Amino acid sequence: MSNLYNRIETLCKQAGINVTQMCREAKVSRGNLTDLKMGRQTGLSAKNANKIASYFGVTVGYLLGTEPKEKAPALTEKDERDISKKMQETLAQLEAQQSGLMFDGEPLDDETKELLAISLKNSLELAKKIAKQKYTPKKYRKKSE
């Protein structure tokens, strides 16, 4: 039995269905998965792998074992505005303290300030995504999350 079949079977168990039912709903031949299970076939066609991945809301890479199951939740426009606002507030606070931003006793040049802003934005986006993933109740999560 292949890892691919085991992963599909695990996803079916988590969804509370059997493999045959998933094949019917995803419009994938049950024979392909039987061949996969028995070792007569080592993989799925790209079309079938895509159908199964879409059915479960995972990536094809996850099915093949090359990437993790969880996708980071997408940021909404409101989240983007919140991040932008928080970033501007933080940069303004840093500028207001003392006589501007300094590193090793020298003021930061414009290029370094921009790099700091980009780094701050990336950190805020990551923190927001992690918070969304961690604190969104399961009943409000989409099937793909």
C-alpha positions as a Python dict, from the first residue, in 0.01 Angstrom:
ca = {
    (1, 'M'): (0, 0, 0),
    (2, 'S'): (143, 336, -100),
    (3, 'N'): (181, 649, 111),
    (4, 'L'): (-44, 829, -138),
    (5, 'Y'): (-326, 580, -79),
    (6, 'N'): (-272, 600, 299),
    (7, 'R'): (-297, 978, 285),
    (8, 'I'): (-620, 961, 79),
    (9, 'E'): (-765, 702, 317),
    (10, 'T'): (-677, 922, 618),
    (11, 'L'): (-846, 1222, 457),
    (12, 'C'): (-1156, 1010, 395),
    (13, 'K'): (-1165, 898, 760),
    (14, 'Q'): (-1129, 1258, 877),
    (15, 'A'): (-1419, 1357, 651),
    (16, 'G'): (-1628, 1065, 781),
    (17, 'I'): (-1668, 895, 443),
    (18, 'N'): (-1527, 587, 275),
    (19, 'V'): (-1300, 583, -29),
    (20, 'T'): (-1576, 459, -262),
    (21, 'Q'): (-1804, 748, -166),
    (22, 'M'): (-1521, 997, -219),
    (23, 'C'): (-1450, 850, -564),
    (24, 'R'): (-1815, 887, -662),
    (25, 'E'): (-1836, 1248, -541),
    (26, 'A'): (-1497, 1354, -682),
    (27, 'K'): (-1564, 1167, -1010),
    (28, 'V'): (-1250, 954, -986),
    (29, 'S'): (-1235, 588, -1090),
    (30, 'R'): (-1235, 355, -789),
    (31, 'G'): (-1019, 116, -993),
    (32, 'N'): (-733, 367, -997),
    (33, 'L'): (-731, 381, -618),
    (34, 'T'): (-761, 1, -590),
    (35, 'D'): (-456, -33, -818),
    (36, 'L'): (-278, 222, -599),
    (37, 'K'): (-368, 28, -286),
    (38, 'M'): (-255, -307, -431),
    (39, 'G'): (71, -164, -562),
    (40, 'R'): (-14, -218, -930),
    (41, 'Q'): (7, 158, -977),
    (42, 'T'): (257, 393, -810),
    (43, 'G'): (79, 724, -856),
    (44, 'L'): (-223, 908, -990),
    (45, 'S'): (-262, 1111, -1304),
    (46, 'A'): (-237, 1485, -1255),
    (47, 'K'): (-607, 1517, -1338),
    (48, 'N'): (-716, 1265, -1074),
    (49, 'A'): (-475, 1399, -812),
    (50, 'N'): (-613, 1748, -873),
    (51, 'K'): (-974, 1625, -840),
    (52, 'I'): (-900, 1451, -510),
    (53, 'A'): (-702, 1745, -373),
    (54, 'S'): (-984, 1985, -466),
    (55, 'Y'): (-1241, 1755, -307),
    (56, 'F'): (-1061, 1760, 28),
    (57, 'G'): (-944, 2121, 3),
    (58, 'V'): (-575, 2032, 19),
    (59, 'T'): (-294, 2084, -228),
    (60, 'V'): (-169, 1820, -469),
    (61, 'G'): (167, 1862, -298),
    (62, 'Y'): (11, 1750, 30),
    (63, 'L'): (-136, 1441, -137),
    (64, 'L'): (205, 1354, -278),
    (65, 'G'): (370, 1419, 59),
    (66, 'T'): (580, 1717, -45),
    (67, 'E'): (414, 1989, 163),
    (68, 'P'): (208, 2029, 480),
    (69, 'K'): (-171, 2000, 479),
    (70, 'E'): (-252, 2332, 635),
    (71, 'K'): (-276, 2634, 415),
    (72, 'A'): (-231, 2969, 579),
    (73, 'P'): (-564, 3148, 589),
    (74, 'A'): (-594, 3430, 339),
    (75, 'L'): (-592, 3787, 464),
    (76, 'T'): (-902, 3995, 397),
    (77, 'E'): (-900, 4359, 288),
    (78, 'K'): (-979, 4457, 647),
    (79, 'D'): (-678, 4257, 768),
    (80, 'E'): (-458, 4434, 513),
    (81, 'R'): (-585, 4775, 629),
    (82, 'D'): (-528, 4680, 994),
    (83, 'I'): (-173, 4567, 918),
    (84, 'S'): (-99, 4885, 722),
    (85, 'K'): (-238, 5102, 1002),
    (86, 'K'): (-43, 4916, 1272),
    (87, 'M'): (275, 4936, 1064),
    (88, 'Q'): (239, 5314, 1017),
    (89, 'E'): (173, 5361, 1390),
    (90, 'T'): (478, 5155, 1485),
    (91, 'L'): (707, 5337, 1242),
    (92, 'A'): (576, 5675, 1362),
    (93, 'Q'): (645, 5577, 1724),
    (94, 'L'): (998, 5468, 1635),
    (95, 'E'): (1063, 5794, 1448),
    (96, 'A'): (922, 6005, 1733),
    (97, 'Q'): (1147, 5851, 1996),
    (98, 'Q'): (1467, 6044, 2055),
    (99, 'S'): (1606, 6190, 1733),
    (100, 'G'): (1488, 5927, 1484),
    (101, 'L'): (1593, 5571, 1421),
    (102, 'M'): (1954, 5485, 1487),
    (103, 'F'): (2173, 5178, 1455),
    (104, 'D'): (2516, 5163, 1617),
    (105, 'G'): (2488, 5532, 1702),
    (106, 'E'): (2427, 5640, 1343),
    (107, 'P'): (2094, 5742, 1190),
    (108, 'L'): (1936, 5492, 952),
    (109, 'D'): (1946, 5578, 585),
    (110, 'D'): (1632, 5562, 367),
    (111, 'E'): (1713, 5219, 224),
    (112, 'T'): (1749, 5064, 570),
    (113, 'K'): (1427, 5230, 687),
    (114, 'E'): (1245, 5076, 391),
    (115, 'L'): (1391, 4733, 469),
    (116, 'L'): (1277, 4775, 829),
    (117, 'A'): (925, 4864, 709),
    (118, 'I'): (912, 4558, 481),
    (119, 'S'): (1031, 4332, 761),
    (120, 'L'): (775, 4480, 999),
    (121, 'K'): (496, 4427, 743),
    (122, 'N'): (596, 4063, 688),
    (123, 'S'): (604, 4002, 1062),
    (124, 'L'): (260, 4158, 1112),
    (125, 'E'): (112, 3954, 824),
    (126, 'L'): (255, 3632, 963),
    (127, 'A'): (128, 3711, 1312),
    (128, 'K'): (-219, 3785, 1172),
    (129, 'K'): (-229, 3457, 975),
    (130, 'I'): (-118, 3253, 1275),
    (131, 'A'): (-376, 3424, 1496),
    (132, 'K'): (-652, 3358, 1241),
    (133, 'Q'): (-555, 2993, 1216),
    (134, 'K'): (-524, 2945, 1590),
    (135, 'Y'): (-820, 3143, 1721),
    (136, 'T'): (-1092, 3094, 1457),
    (137, 'P'): (-1346, 2845, 1597),
    (138, 'K'): (-1371, 2523, 1394),
    (139, 'K'): (-1735, 2582, 1308),
    (140, 'Y'): (-1639, 2904, 1124),
    (141, 'R'): (-1341, 2761, 937),
    (142, 'K'): (-1375, 2684, 570),
    (143, 'K'): (-1337, 2324, 459),
    (144, 'S'): (-1000, 2404, 297),
    (145, 'E'): (-843, 2538, 619),
}
